[in-house]
Amino acid sequence: MRAPYGLEIIDSCLDCKLRSELSFCDLHRDALASFEAARSNSIYPKGSILFVEGQPSRGVYLICRGRVKLSTCSSEGRTLITRIAEGGEVLGASATISGKPYEVTAETLSPCQIAFVRDKQFLQLLEQNPEVCLRLAQHLSNSYYAAYEQVRSLGLSHTAGERLARLLLSWCAETGIETDKGFRLKISLTHEEIAQLIGTSRETVTRLFSNLKSKGTIEVKGSTLLIRDRAALEQGVEI
């Protein structure tokens, strides 16, 4: 079934063909049926706000399709993207379990299908389904590890250039396609959003990309980025 924004709607968790590929959703049938009975589905366009940092928790959001950026903002208005969440990830679980406000702001980076479960229903789901509880624990552990890696990268990198190199290398490892010319990536983030990921300014990111292109380390055509010299990035080349 097609929906607005070109998404193919997943009507039932039980019939979802992507279930085995999604980190939270590959549950046994009984547990999955319990989750499906508790959730409601919504379609969001790009740029939609799911929840805002500091807002009292209302429940959890499961990304069925699409990508969501999670960010935090300082009192001076400076924004840092903590991570990009993909299909199969659960958002807002730690706030729902602890009863505290959402720690970050969640905004869709692309059209998304989102399953929502209200806080009381989600807590009941955890109490009644050990498998859901275990899968959530695994999911939160993975989120913690990802947050640790980002803090480590930001804290141990001496320059914005090194942080950008680390980010490009991580994307290369995760989604890069090796070709005879190098590793090809699809970049859906703006320079502003990349700056928010590595803790610098948009102008700095633009300059760093320009320097990398002039050195022949990367090539950019539209949203496609080709890493022509991965070794240069790995060696911490001065950019």
C-alpha positions in Angstrom: 0.0 0.0 0.0 1.4 3.4 -1.1 1.1 6.4 1.2 2.0 10.1 0.7 5.7 10.9 0.4 6.3 7.7 -1.6 6.4 5.4 1.4 5.2 1.8 1.2 3.0 1.4 4.2 3.6 -1.5 6.6 0.1 -2.3 7.8 1.0 -5.2 10.2 4.0 -6.0 12.2 3.3 -9.7 11.8 3.4 -9.4 8.0 6.3 -7.0 7.8 9.0 -8.3 5.3 11.6 -6.0 6.9 11.2 -7.4 10.4 14.3 -9.6 10.4 16.4 -6.7 9.3 15.2 -4.3 12.0 17.0 -4.2 15.3 14.0 -4.2 17.7 11.4 -5.9 15.6 12.6 -9.4 15.1 10.5 -10.8 17.9 8.6 -14.1 18.2 5.0 -14.0 17.0 3.3 -13.7 20.4 5.5 -10.8 21.6 5.1 -9.1 18.2 1.4 -9.4 18.4 1.4 -7.8 21.8 3.4 -4.9 20.5 1.2 -4.5 17.5 -1.9 -4.4 19.7 -0.4 -1.5 21.7 0.9 0.7 18.9 -0.6 3.2 16.5 0.9 4.1 13.1 1.5 7.5 11.6 3.2 8.8 8.5 5.4 11.9 8.8 7.0 14.1 6.1 10.6 15.2 6.3 11.2 17.9 8.9 8.5 16.7 11.3 9.2 17.0 15.1 8.3 13.8 17.0 9.3 15.2 20.4 11.3 18.0 21.9 14.1 18.0 24.4 12.7 18.7 27.9 9.2 17.7 26.9 7.5 15.3 29.4 7.6 11.7 28.0 4.4 10.6 26.3 5.6 7.2 25.1 8.0 5.6 22.7 8.4 5.8 18.9 9.5 2.9 16.7 10.9 3.8 13.3 9.4 1.5 10.8 10.8 3.3 7.7 12.9 6.4 7.4 15.6 8.2 9.3 15.4 10.5 12.3 18.0 12.9 13.7 18.4 13.3 17.5 19.8 16.5 18.7 20.4 18.6 21.9 20.6 22.3 22.2 22.6 24.5 24.6 21.2 27.6 26.3 23.1 29.7 23.8 21.3 28.0 20.9 24.1 25.8 19.7 22.9 22.4 18.4 24.7 19.1 18.5 23.3 16.0 16.7 23.8 13.1 19.0 23.0 10.5 16.3 21.0 9.5 13.3 18.4 6.8 14.0 17.4 4.3 11.4 14.6 1.9 10.8 13.9 -0.6 13.7 15.2 1.8 16.3 13.1 2.8 19.4 13.2 6.5 20.4 12.2 7.8 23.8 12.4 4.6 25.7 14.8 5.7 28.4 12.6 8.8 29.2 9.5 6.6 29.3 11.1 4.0 31.7 12.6 6.6 34.0 9.6 9.0 33.9 11.9 11.9 33.0 11.6 14.3 30.1 12.9 13.5 26.7 16.7 14.0 26.6 16.8 15.1 22.9 14.8 16.5 20.1 13.7 14.0 17.4 13.2 15.3 13.8 12.6 13.3 10.7 15.3 13.5 8.1 13.1 11.8 5.5 9.5 10.7 5.1 8.9 8.2 7.9 6.4 5.6 9.1 6.5 5.7 12.9 4.8 3.3 15.4 3.9 5.0 18.7 3.1 3.3 22.0 1.9 5.4 25.0 4.0 5.3 28.1 1.7 3.2 30.3 1.0 0.7 27.6 4.7 0.4 26.9 5.6 -0.3 30.5 2.8 -2.9 30.7 4.2 -4.5 27.5 7.6 -4.8 29.2 6.1 -6.3 32.3 4.2 -8.9 30.4 6.7 -9.8 27.7 10.3 -10.8 28.8 11.4 -11.0 25.2 10.4 -7.4 24.5 12.2 -6.4 27.7 15.4 -8.2 26.7 15.3 -6.8 23.1 14.9 -3.3 24.5 17.8 -3.8 26.9 19.9 -4.8 23.9 18.7 -1.8 22.0 19.5 0.6 24.8 23.0 -1.0 25.2 23.7 -0.4 21.5 22.5 3.2 21.9 24.8 3.7 24.8 27.7 2.3 22.8 27.0 4.6 19.9 26.8 7.6 22.3 30.2 6.5 23.8 31.8 6.3 20.4 30.6 9.8 19.5 31.8 11.3 22.8 35.1 9.5 22.3 35.5 10.8 18.7 34.6 14.4 19.7 36.8 14.3 22.9 39.9 12.6 21.5 40.0 14.4 18.1 42.2 17.4 18.2 40.8 19.2 15.2 37.5 19.5 13.2 39.3 18.0 10.3 40.1 14.9 12.2 36.5 14.6 13.5 35.2 14.9 9.9 37.7 12.3 8.7 36.4 9.9 11.5 32.8 10.6 10.5 33.5 9.9 6.8 35.4 6.7 7.7 32.5 5.5 9.9 30.0 6.1 7.0 32.3 4.3 4.7 32.4 1.2 7.0 28.7 1.2 7.5 27.2 2.0 4.1 30.1 2.6 1.7 30.0 0.7 -1.6 33.5 -0.2 -2.9 34.1 0.6 -6.5 37.2 0.6 -8.7 37.5 4.4 -8.0 37.0 4.2 -4.3 34.1 4.0 -1.8 30.8 5.5 -2.8 28.5 7.0 -0.2 25.0 8.7 -0.4 25.0 11.8 1.8 21.6 13.0 2.9 22.8 15.6 5.4 23.5 19.2 4.8 26.8 20.8 5.8 25.0 22.4 8.7 23.8 19.0 10.0 27.3 17.5 9.5 28.7 20.4 11.5 26.2 19.6 14.3 27.4 16.0 14.3 31.1 16.8 14.8 30.7 19.9 16.9 31.9 22.7 14.6 30.5 25.4 12.3 28.9 25.0 8.8 31.6 27.3 7.4 34.3 25.0 8.7 32.7 21.9 7.2 32.4 23.6 3.8 36.0 24.6 4.0 37.1 21.1 5.0 35.2 19.5 2.2 36.7 22.0 -0.3 40.2 21.1 0.9 39.5 17.4 0.7 38.3 17.8 -2.9 41.2 19.9 -3.9 43.6 17.2 -2.6 41.8 14.5 -4.5 40.9 12.7 -1.3 37.1 12.9 -2.1 34.9 13.7 -5.0 31.3 15.1 -4.6 28.5 15.0 -7.2 25.2 16.0 -5.8 24.4 13.8 -2.9 27.0 11.2 -3.9 30.4 11.3 -2.2 33.3 9.2 -3.5 36.2 8.6 -1.1 39.0 8.2 -3.5 41.8 8.0 -1.0 40.6 6.3 2.2 44.2 5.8 3.4 44.7 9.6 3.5 41.7 9.9 5.9 42.9 7.0 8.0 46.3 8.6 8.4 44.8 11.8 9.7 45.8 13.8 6.7 46.0 17.5 7.4 43.0 19.2 5.9 
